[in-house]
C-alpha cells in the first residue's frame, strides 16, 4: 500500500481526484468501458467535487456501482447514499450506466440482482473510505473477510451509527437505520485498483489501527494492506497518530 499525506482535507481531495482521473483515462484508453465503485459520506465530498469537475473523462463509457445503502431509508432523505450519488456524481457527470442500491425494496432481492451485475465483469477502480470504527463500506467489526458474496445484509454497530449522527446526516441515533446493504470485503478486494480517501482527525485512531495494527476483522480496512494496488490519501490530521515510516511507505 502506498500512503500519501497532504496538509489539508481539500488537498487530499485534489490529489486523490487527479490520481483517479489518470487511472480512469488509462483504463478508457485500452478498454471500451471502465467499471468503478463509488464511495459516499462526508470524507468523500471534496474528492468527488474535484473528480467530477476534472475535464477529459468520458463518463458515458463509465459504469458505476456503489458500496452500501441503508435499509428502509427513503431516497429523499439527506443521508440516502442514492440521493448523495445522484446529486454529487450522476447529475454532475451525466453518467448513464449506474447501479444504485435501493434500500426501500426487498433487501435480499437487491443484493441478488445488483450483486449479479457487479460480479459479471471485473471492477477497474474502487474508491473507498475508512470509518471511525475502521469499517470498509458498511462492514463493521468484526468484518466477514471470507464470504465471496458481492453484497451482504449487515447490522450496523453503535459506533458506525453514531458517526452518522456526528457528521450531521441524522439528528439522533434512533433515526439511523440499524441494517444496511454493504459490498463485501472480498468483492472490494477484487478491484484492479483501490483508492482510499481518508481525511479528518476523527479518523486518526482507525487509520492507525488499520495501517499499523494487525490485519484483523476487528479493523476491517486493515485488509486493504493485502491488495497489490492500493493507494491511501490522508491529511495531517488523519495521519497524526502514524509513525514516520508508515507515512513514507507501507
C-alpha positions as CSV (number, residue, x, y, z in Angstrom):
1,X,0.0,0.0,0.0
2,X,1.2,3.5,-0.8
3,X,0.3,6.1,1.7
4,X,0.2,9.8,0.8
5,X,-0.2,12.6,3.4
6,X,-1.4,16.0,2.4
7,X,-1.6,19.2,4.5
8,X,-5.4,19.6,4.4
9,X,-8.7,17.8,3.5
10,X,-9.1,19.9,0.4
11,X,-5.6,18.9,-0.8
12,X,-6.4,15.3,-0.2
13,X,-9.4,15.7,-2.4
14,X,-7.4,17.3,-5.2
15,X,-4.6,14.8,-5.1
16,X,-6.9,11.8,-5.0
17,X,-9.1,13.2,-7.8
18,X,-6.0,13.7,-10.0
19,X,-4.9,10.1,-9.3
20,X,-8.4,8.8,-10.0
21,X,-8.8,10.8,-13.3
22,X,-5.5,9.5,-14.6
23,X,-6.4,5.9,-13.7
24,X,-9.8,6.3,-15.4
25,X,-8.2,7.8,-18.5
26,X,-5.7,4.9,-18.6
27,X,-8.4,2.3,-18.4
28,X,-10.6,4.0,-21.0
29,X,-7.6,4.2,-23.4
30,X,-7.4,0.5,-23.6
31,X,-11.0,-0.6,-22.8
32,X,-14.4,0.3,-24.1
33,X,-15.8,0.7,-20.6
34,X,-14.4,1.5,-17.1
35,X,-16.2,-0.1,-14.2
36,X,-15.9,1.7,-10.9
37,X,-17.1,1.6,-7.3
38,X,-18.0,4.9,-5.7
39,X,-17.9,5.8,-2.0
40,X,-20.1,8.2,-0.2
41,X,-20.0,10.1,3.1
42,X,-18.6,13.4,4.4
43,X,-15.0,12.2,3.8
44,X,-15.6,11.9,0.0
45,X,-17.2,15.3,-0.6
46,X,-14.0,17.2,-1.7
47,X,-12.8,14.2,-3.7
48,X,-16.0,13.8,-5.7
49,X,-16.3,17.6,-6.2
50,X,-12.8,17.7,-7.8
51,X,-13.2,14.5,-9.7
52,X,-16.5,15.4,-11.3
53,X,-15.1,18.7,-12.4
54,X,-12.0,17.2,-14.0
55,X,-12.0,17.6,-17.8
56,X,-11.1,14.8,-20.2
57,X,-13.0,11.9,-18.7
58,X,-15.6,10.2,-21.0
59,X,-18.2,9.5,-18.4
60,X,-20.5,8.0,-21.0
61,X,-18.1,5.0,-21.0
62,X,-18.1,4.6,-17.2
63,X,-20.2,2.1,-15.3
64,X,-20.7,2.8,-11.6
65,X,-21.6,0.7,-8.6
66,X,-21.7,1.9,-5.0
67,X,-20.6,0.5,-1.7
68,X,-23.6,0.5,0.6
69,X,-27.0,1.8,1.5
70,X,-29.3,1.9,4.5
71,X,-32.2,-0.5,4.5
72,X,-35.6,1.3,4.7
73,X,-34.3,4.8,4.2
74,X,-36.3,6.9,1.6
75,X,-34.3,8.2,-1.3
76,X,-35.4,11.7,-0.5
77,X,-33.6,11.6,2.9
78,X,-30.4,13.6,3.0
79,X,-28.5,10.6,4.3
80,X,-29.6,8.3,1.5
81,X,-26.5,7.3,-0.5
82,X,-28.6,7.0,-3.6
83,X,-29.5,10.7,-3.1
84,X,-25.9,11.5,-2.3
85,X,-24.6,9.9,-5.6
86,X,-27.4,11.3,-7.8
87,X,-26.6,14.8,-6.6
88,X,-22.8,14.7,-6.3
89,X,-21.9,12.2,-9.1
90,X,-24.6,11.2,-11.6
91,X,-26.1,14.5,-12.4
92,X,-22.7,16.3,-12.4
93,X,-21.1,13.8,-14.9
94,X,-24.1,12.8,-16.9
95,X,-23.0,9.2,-16.4
96,X,-25.7,6.9,-17.7
97,X,-24.6,3.4,-16.6
98,X,-25.0,3.2,-12.8
99,X,-26.4,0.7,-10.4
100,X,-27.9,2.1,-7.2
101,X,-28.8,0.0,-4.1
102,X,-32.5,0.6,-3.4
103,X,-32.9,0.4,0.3
104,X,-36.7,0.7,0.1
105,X,-37.0,-2.6,-1.9
106,X,-36.7,-6.1,-0.5
107,X,-33.0,-6.3,0.6
108,X,-32.5,-9.9,-0.5
109,X,-33.7,-9.1,-4.0
110,X,-31.5,-6.0,-4.2
111,X,-28.5,-8.0,-3.0
112,X,-29.1,-10.7,-5.6
113,X,-29.9,-8.5,-8.6
114,X,-27.2,-5.8,-8.2
115,X,-24.7,-8.4,-7.0
116,X,-25.2,-10.3,-10.2
117,X,-24.4,-7.2,-12.3
118,X,-21.4,-6.4,-10.1
119,X,-19.9,-9.8,-10.4
120,X,-20.5,-10.1,-14.2
121,X,-17.2,-8.4,-15.1
122,X,-14.0,-7.1,-13.3
123,X,-14.0,-3.8,-11.5
124,X,-11.3,-1.5,-12.6
125,X,-11.2,1.1,-9.8
126,X,-12.8,1.2,-6.3
127,X,-13.0,4.5,-4.4
128,X,-13.4,3.8,-0.7
129,X,-13.1,5.4,2.7
130,X,-12.5,4.2,6.2
131,X,-15.0,4.6,9.0
132,X,-14.3,5.8,12.6
133,X,-14.6,2.1,13.7
134,X,-12.3,1.0,10.9
135,X,-15.2,-0.2,8.7
136,X,-14.8,-0.7,5.0
137,X,-18.1,0.0,3.2
138,X,-20.6,-1.0,5.9
139,X,-18.5,-4.0,7.0
140,X,-18.3,-3.1,10.7
141,X,-16.0,-5.0,13.1
142,X,-15.8,-8.0,13.2
143,X,-16.0,-7.9,9.4
144,X,-16.5,-11.0,7.3
145,X,-13.2,-11.5,5.5
146,X,-14.2,-14.8,3.8
147,X,-17.6,-14.5,2.1
148,X,-17.4,-14.2,-1.7
149,X,-20.9,-12.8,-2.0
150,X,-20.8,-9.5,-3.8
151,X,-23.2,-7.8,-1.4
152,X,-24.3,-8.6,2.2
153,X,-27.1,-7.6,4.5
154,X,-25.4,-6.3,7.6
155,X,-26.2,-5.0,11.1
156,X,-24.6,-1.6,11.9
157,X,-22.8,-1.2,15.2
158,X,-23.3,1.7,17.6
159,X,-20.0,3.4,16.7
160,X,-20.9,3.4,13.0
161,X,-24.4,4.8,13.6
162,X,-23.1,7.5,16.0
163,X,-20.6,8.6,13.3
164,X,-23.6,9.3,11.0
165,X,-25.2,11.5,13.7
166,X,-21.9,13.4,14.4
167,X,-21.5,14.1,10.7
168,X,-24.9,15.7,10.6
169,X,-26.7,13.1,8.4
170,X,-29.2,12.3,11.2
171,X,-30.5,14.2,14.3
172,X,-30.5,11.3,16.7
173,X,-29.1,7.8,17.0
174,X,-32.6,6.4,16.9
175,X,-33.1,7.8,13.4
176,X,-30.1,5.9,12.0
177,X,-31.2,2.6,10.4
178,X,-29.8,-0.5,12.2
179,X,-29.4,-2.5,9.0
180,X,-27.8,-1.8,5.6
181,X,-26.7,-3.4,2.3
182,X,-22.9,-3.5,2.0
183,X,-20.5,-4.6,-0.6
184,X,-18.4,-7.5,0.8
185,X,-14.8,-7.1,1.7
186,X,-13.7,-9.8,-0.8
187,X,-15.7,-8.1,-3.6
188,X,-13.9,-4.8,-2.9
189,X,-10.5,-6.6,-3.0
190,X,-11.3,-8.0,-6.4
191,X,-10.9,-4.5,-7.9
192,X,-7.9,-3.9,-10.0
193,X,-7.1,-0.7,-8.2
194,X,-8.3,0.8,-4.9
195,X,-8.0,4.5,-3.9
196,X,-8.9,5.2,-0.3
197,X,-9.7,8.8,0.7
198,X,-9.5,9.2,4.5
199,X,-9.2,12.8,5.8
200,X,-10.1,14.2,9.3
201,X,-8.9,13.9,12.8
202,X,-11.9,11.8,13.8
203,X,-10.4,9.0,11.6
204,X,-6.9,9.1,13.2
205,X,-7.4,6.1,15.5
206,X,-9.0,4.0,12.9
207,X,-6.2,4.9,10.4
208,X,-3.5,3.9,12.9
209,X,-5.3,0.6,13.7
210,X,-5.8,-0.3,10.1
211,X,-2.4,0.8,8.8
212,X,-0.2,-0.2,11.6
213,X,-2.1,-2.9,13.6
214,X,-2.8,-6.5,12.8
215,X,-4.7,-7.3,9.6
216,X,-7.8,-8.4,11.5
217,X,-11.6,-8.4,11.2
218,X,-11.8,-6.1,14.2
219,X,-10.0,-3.4,12.0
220,X,-11.8,-4.2,8.7
221,X,-10.0,-1.7,6.5
222,X,-6.7,-3.3,7.5
223,X,-7.4,-5.9,4.8
224,X,-6.5,-3.2,2.2
225,X,-2.9,-3.8,3.0
226,X,-3.2,-7.2,1.3
227,X,-4.2,-5.6,-2.0
228,X,-1.3,-5.2,-4.5
229,X,-2.5,-1.8,-5.9
230,X,-4.0,0.3,-3.1
231,X,-3.2,4.0,-2.5
232,X,-4.4,5.8,0.6
233,X,-4.7,9.6,0.8
234,X,-4.6,11.1,4.3
235,X,-4.4,14.6,5.7
236,X,-2.1,15.6,8.5
237,X,-5.0,15.1,11.0
238,X,-6.0,11.6,10.0
239,X,-2.2,10.7,9.8
240,X,-1.4,12.3,13.2
241,X,-1.0,9.0,15.1
242,X,1.1,7.2,12.5
243,X,4.8,6.6,12.7
244,X,7.0,8.4,10.2
245,X,7.9,5.1,8.5
246,X,4.2,4.4,7.7
247,X,3.6,7.8,6.2
248,X,6.6,7.3,3.8
249,X,5.6,3.8,2.6
250,X,3.6,0.8,3.7
